[in-house]
């Protein structure tokens, strides 16, 4: 087994563009769940409308990519309002049911034959981010350290994505430590007490849902830009639960929780995948026991087991506070 290859694959995934994209989506989910106590099981829906808002504007309507970014952001805001207006006055489980249903409904709608003239149906839409790559100042070639290398194209996406992570992290830190942030944390811990103080709990929840949904839309656009393609099937419900996994791993209710969680999640997931493939090729694991086609399922089972152990022995995650979790109504 070539451990250099295994480690370099894991490092490339842990610090690569997809890890940064998931950090941004998880930051939005952290604002919902970690700080406000909203059970949003459809964050992938915000990613979907953001990515498709960009792609449809460019490919179907012939607009510019920057107009598509605005359409993607507006789509996330509209979705948040549509989900929040009828549910945020009700119990938390109504939002959970509504969001998970909305995410899957949107996926099926965007891939349907009826929507195919606009969305591309099951084939999706391609090549709509040329304006983004035209701004790439990095000369063609490969860049990196040791055996961890990235193309100029991927490096440009990485710089932009991790740069946005820093900007969003700073803005969220300022927001959470503002009077508004103190109110939403109080809503998470005891909504009745906040309402008794005369605060408009509904308005604060709605604001949180919109802001977190916009971050999901940004992540969806970055994911679409990274592969120059958008397809409804890449936004399946499992994405939301990956986001919850890395959020729980890093620690909900912490600014750096999604960052630490995403890096570790993608590092471990890719490490297991690469190690299993190397072990099967080297004959250490019989292909009769695990075939290469089954590695995807096995690695998620192992990550699931690790998550169960984490919840049993450190439910607050790596950076989270157990005391805060005990006070929270989540």
C-alpha positions, 0 to 999 in steps of 0.5 A, spaced: 500 500 500 502 506 498 501 511 504 503 517 500 498 516 495 492 515 501 495 521 505 495 526 499 488 524 497 486 525 503 489 532 504 487 534 497 480 533 499 480 536 506 483 542 504 480 542 497 474 546 493 469 541 496 471 542 503 470 550 503 463 549 499 461 545 504 463 549 510 459 555 507 453 551 506 454 548 514 455 555 516 448 557 514 446 551 517 449 552 523 446 559 523 439 555 523 440 549 528 446 551 532 445 558 534 437 559 533 435 552 534 431 551 527 431 544 525 432 545 517 433 538 514 433 541 507 439 546 506 440 542 500 434 545 497 437 552 498 444 550 494 439 547 489 436 553 487 442 557 488 446 553 483 440 553 478 439 560 479 446 562 476 445 556 471 438 558 468 440 565 468 446 564 463 444 558 459 437 558 458 436 566 459 442 568 456 444 573 461 451 574 464 454 570 470 454 576 475 446 577 474 445 569 475 449 570 482 444 575 483 438 571 481 441 565 485 441 569 491 434 572 490 432 564 489 434 562 496 431 568 499 424 567 496 425 559 498 426 561 505 420 566 505 416 560 502 418 555 507 418 560 513 412 564 513 407 558 514 411 554 519 415 558 523 409 560 528 408 553 529 412 547 533 420 546 530 418 539 527 413 542 522 419 546 519 423 540 519 418 536 515 417 542 510 424 543 509 426 536 507 420 535 503 421 541 499 428 539 498 426 533 495 420 536 491 425 541 488 430 536 486 424 532 482 421 538 479 428 541 476 429 534 473 422 533 470 421 532 463 416 538 464 421 543 466 427 540 461 426 546 457 429 551 462 433 546 467 435 541 462 432 535 466 436 529 468 442 532 464 442 539 467 446 545 464 453 546 463 458 551 461 455 557 465 461 560 469 466 562 463 466 569 466 469 566 473 474 563 470 476 568 465 478 572 472 483 567 474 490 570 475 494 564 476 498 561 470 496 554 467 500 548 471 499 545 477 501 548 484 502 544 491 506 541 496 509 534 497 504 530 492 498 534 494 497 538 487 492 542 484 490 545 477 490 552 476 483 552 475 482 548 482 486 553 485 482 559 483 476 556 486 479 554 492 482 561 493 475 564 492 471 559 496 476 559 502 476 567 502 469 567 502 469 562 508 473 567 512 469 573 510 463 569 512 466 567 518 468 574 520 461 577 518 457 571 522 462 572 528 460 580 528 453 578 527 452 573 533 456 577 538 451 583 536 444 584 540 441 580 534 445 574 535 444 574 543 436 574 541 437 568 537 441 564 542 436 566 547 430 563 542 434 557 541 435 556 549 428 558 551 423 561 546 418 562 551 422 567 555 424 571 549 417 572 547 415 574 554 420 580 554 417 583 548 421 580 542 418 578 536 421 571 535 417 570 529 421 576 525 428 573 528 427 566 526 425 568 519 431 573 519 435 567 521 432 562 516 433 567 510 441 569 512 442 561 513 438 560 506 442 565 502 449 562 505 446 555 502 445 558 495 452 561 495 455 554 496 450 551 491 453 556 486 460 555 488 459 547 487 456 549 480 461 553 478 467 548 480 464 543 476 461 548 470 455 543 471 449 543 475 444 537 475 438 536 480 441 529 482 447 532 485 443 535 490 440 529 493 437 529 501 444 526 503 447 532 502 444 535 508 445 530 512 453 530 510 452 537 513 449 535 519 455 530 520 460 535 519 457 540 523 456 535 529 463 533 528 466 540 529 461 543 534 454 546 533 454 553 535 461 555 534 464 559 528 469 555 527 465 548 528 463 547 520 470 549 518 474 544 523 468 539 521 468 539 514 476 539 513 476 532 518 469 529 514 472 530 507 479 528 510 477 521 513 472 520 508 477 520 502 482 517 507 478 511 508 476 510 500 483 511 498 485 506 503 480 501 502 482 501 494 489 500 496 488 494 500 484 491 495 489 492 490 494 490 494 490 483 496 490 485 503 482 485 503 479 480 498 475 482 493 470 477 495 469 481 501 469 488 499 468 490 491 471 496 489 463 498 487 462 497 495 467 502 497 462 508 497 457 504 502 462 501 506 466 508 507 459 511 509 458 506 514 464 507 517 463 514 518 456 513 521 459 508 526 464 514 528 459 519 528 455 514 533 461 514 537 462 521 537 455 522 539 456 517 545 462 520 548 462 527 545 456 529 543 458 537 543 463 535 537 470 538 537 469 545 539 462 545 542 460 546 549 457 541 553 454 546 558 451 550 552 448 543 549 444 542 556 441 549 556 439 549 549 432 546 547 435 542 541 
